[in-house]
Amino acid sequence: MPAAALKPLPTQSTSKRAVLMDLPYELVEKRPLPPGRPREWYVTHNRRLKAMRLAIALLDSGVYAAHQARDEKIRSTAALIGVHPPSDTTCHMVRALMKYAR
């Protein structure tokens, strides 16, 4: 068997059994957002932060490709890490982060 056939693809898990997701040991201290911006800026900023948290949690759970991250998977991960269920727009943003971060 050629050596290339033994090497796993980047989207394949190399673990033999399910790996428990490692939750953060201590939460990051929250700081107040800068005042005086339009409301849409705060909405977009918070959505980006949420999408980033979800993308990191999905990567930690073994979902490495954007096509593997369906809305149901993203929402179940949100429930697992204690985040409110994301909207369709946030789910789309999570997939975009996973797709373009490579």
HELIX and SHEET records of a PDB file:
HELIX    1   1 ALA A    3  LEU A    6  1                                   4    
HELIX    2   2 ARG A   39  ASP A   60  1                                  22    
HELIX    3   3 ALA A   66  GLN A   68  5                                   3    
HELIX    4   4 ASP A   71  ILE A   81  1                                  11    
HELIX    5   5 ASP A   88  TYR A  100  1                                  13    
END                                                                             
